[in-house]
Amino acid sequence: MTKKIFRSSFILGVLVLLLCAALFFGLQIRQTLDETYLALQQEAIYAEHGLAISGQRYLETLGEINRITWISDDGSVLYDSDFALPIANQLHCSEVSAALKTGEGQGIRKSESSGQETMYYALLCKDGTVLRLSRPMSTVRYALMSVSPIFFVLLLVLMISALLSFRTAQQIVKPINELDLDTLDSSPYPELTPLVHRIREQQETIQEQSNEQERLRREFSANVSHELKTPLTSISGFAELMAKGNVPPDLVTEFSSDIYRESQRMISLVDDIIRLSRLDEGGPELQTELVNLYSLAEDTLDSLQALADRQGIRLELQGESVEICGIWQLLSEALYNLCDNAIKYNKPGGSVIVRVGESEDHAAELSVTDTGIGIPPEHQSRVFERFYRVDKSHSKEVGGTGLGLSIVKHVAQYHDAELSLVSTPGSGTCVTLRFPPQLNP
C-alpha cells in the first residue's frame, strides 16, 4: 500500500511539475519572441530616420547584430548588410507584402539566402520603400538558454517531491499498519470508519461461526461415541457370554446373527460418517457430468425393489427425462437415502412415488412422496440434523444410522439445490430437491 501511495503521489507531483515547466517555458518563449520583435521594430524605426537623413551610408554604419535589407516598392533589393547584390525579388515574402499593405509585417520562416530559421520584421518607409530587419532563431534560442539553470531547480524539486511523497505515504499507512485487529475500537481516519465497523462485524461473525462449529463438533463427537457405544456394548456382551460358554448351543446361531447385525450397523454408521466428513470438506474430488434424473431414479428404485417387496411397499416413477450438471454418485446417494427412508417408515401396503420434472422457470425438480407415518410439525425443522431421530425406538427397529437425511442436505447444498419437506402425521411425507436453472444443460 505504501508503494502504491508513493507511486501515485510521486507521479502526480511529476505531472504537476511538468505542466508548470511547460507553462513556464511556453510563456518564456512567447516573451522572448515578443521582446525580439519589439527590438527589431525599434531598430527599424531608428534605421528609417537615419535612412531619410543620410541614405544608404547610414545603413552601412549600423552594427552586425541584425541583418538589414532595404527593398523597393517593386520587391527588388536595394541593399543587404549580409549578402552581396543582386538578390532575388522579395515581393513574395509575407512580411514584405504585409508591410506594403499595412505598414509593417513580421514572421518566422526559413531564409532563402542563409537557409536558417529566421525572425523577420518589415517597416514601410515614408518614401514607399521597405526596411526589413531579421535575426536568426539560433540567437533567440541562445537567449532562452539564459534560463537553463531552471532545469537544475526542476531536478531539485523532483528529488524533494520524491522524498515528500515517500514520507507522506509512510505517514498515511503507519496508523493503518498499527491497527490492532483484536482490539479494534476506532479508526485513525474517519473515511475508514465503515471499514472498521465491517471488520468488527466480520470478526464477530467468524467468532460466532467458530463457536457454533465447536459446539457442533462436540455434539457430533458425543453422538458418534453414543451411536458406536451401543452396538459395541451389544457385541461385547454377546461375545463375552459365548466366550464363557454361557450360551446354549441352540442360541449360538441367534447370538452370532445379533453380533453380525450390530457389526453391520457399525459399518453403516462409519460409512455415513466418512461421507459426511468428505462433504463437509468440500465434497469428493469428482467431476461434474450430465446426470439424467429420470434414469437415476429408475436405477435407485430397481436397487430398492427387493426391500420394498419384503415390506409390501409399491414403488412408482413418474415424470419425464430431465438432465442437470452434477455428480452422479452424490445424487444417487441422496435419492437412495430418501427412498430408503420412505420405504422403512411407510405403512404396510403403502406406496413410494418418485417424480422427476421441470418447473415453469426451467428448474429441475426431484421429489420422493410416501404414504408413511409422517413427521410431527415440531420435528420437521430438525430431521436433517445429524443423528436426529423422531422415533428412536422405531429407528432402532428399521436399522437407521440417523445420518441419511443429513447426507441428503449436504448433497443438496453441494449442488446449490433447494431442499424442502412437507409432511402430515399419519398421511405421509414429501421431500423435494429443486435444482437452480443455471445447472441445467
Secondary structure as UniProt FT lines:
FT   HELIX           2..54
FT   HELIX           56..61
FT   STRAND          67..71
FT   TURN            73..74
FT   STRAND          77..80
FT   TURN            91..92
FT   HELIX           94..102
FT   STRAND          104..110
FT   TURN            112..114
FT   STRAND          117..124
FT   TURN            126..127
FT   STRAND          130..136
FT   HELIX           137..144
FT   HELIX           145..147
FT   HELIX           149..177
FT   HELIX           181..183
FT   HELIX           190..192
FT   HELIX           193..243
FT   TURN            244..245
FT   HELIX           249..280
FT   TURN            281..282
FT   STRAND          289..292
FT   HELIX           293..310
FT   TURN            311..312
FT   STRAND          314..319
FT   STRAND          323..326
FT   HELIX           328..344
FT   TURN            348..349
FT   STRAND          351..358
FT   TURN            360..361
FT   STRAND          364..370
FT   HELIX           377..380
FT   TURN            381..384
FT   TURN            386..387
FT   HELIX           392..398
FT   HELIX           404..414
FT   TURN            415..416
FT   STRAND          418..424
FT   TURN            425..427
FT   STRAND          428..435
FT   HELIX           437..439
//
